[in-house]
Structure formats: structure tokens, C-alpha cells
Amino acid sequence: MTEETGAKPPTVTPVRVVIALCLVAPFVAMLWVSSYAKVDPTFIGIPFFYWYQMLWVLISTALTMIAYKLWQRDQRARKGGASA
């Protein structure tokens, strides 16, 4: 539809907002130290401070993967390729 009119697709789209949120969430979670600077609850003897950060390593990996896949799909859609 945009190719027929010669108009460029919008730069800010809902998909790109989701991508940005996926990439920003780990930074916000780790920079808000007062939310996890405590000992309890412990998990298998590990203080909350440590296991919370390790959990965010896994969450960050998943969110980065989701952001990458969404970005690929967005780029294919902008170039007129198949989406998915």
C-alpha cells in the first residue's frame, strides 16, 4: 500500500515500541538497585541480591532474542518480504 503512494512507512510503530521496551527493561531493572538490595528471600541459600541479578541475565537474553526477531520481521515487512 505504501509503495503505490510512494509514502514511507512511519518510523515509530507499535512493533518498534515493543522492541524498545524489550531492550530497555533490563537496564531499568538493574539500575533500580533499591528494589533488589536485600538479603531475603533467599533461594537455595543464595541471597536475593545475587539470584535476582542472575535471573535478569536469563530474562535479558530472552527479551533481546524477542527484540531481534521482531526487528527482523519489521525489516522484512518494510522491504515487502514475507512476514514471519
JOKA-V589437 format. One record per backbone hydrogen bond with DSSP energy under -1.0 kcal/mol. CO is the residue of the C=O (numbers start at 1). NH is the residue of the N-H. If there is no record, write none. Layout:
BEGIN
{{CO	NH} {CO	NH}}
END
This chain:
BEGIN
{{1	5} {2	6} {13	17} {14	18} {15	19} {16	20} {17	21} {18	22} {19	23} {20	24} {21	25} {24	28} {25	29} {26	30} {27	31} {28	32} {31	33} {32	35} {33	36} {33	37} {36	38} {38	49} {39	48} {43	46} {46	43} {47	50} {47	51} {48	52} {50	54} {51	55} {52	56} {54	58} {55	59} {56	60} {57	61} {58	62} {59	63} {60	64} {61	65} {62	66} {63	67} {64	68} {65	69} {66	70} {67	71} {68	72} {69	73} {70	74} {71	75} {72	76} {73	77} {74	78} {75	79} {76	81}}
END
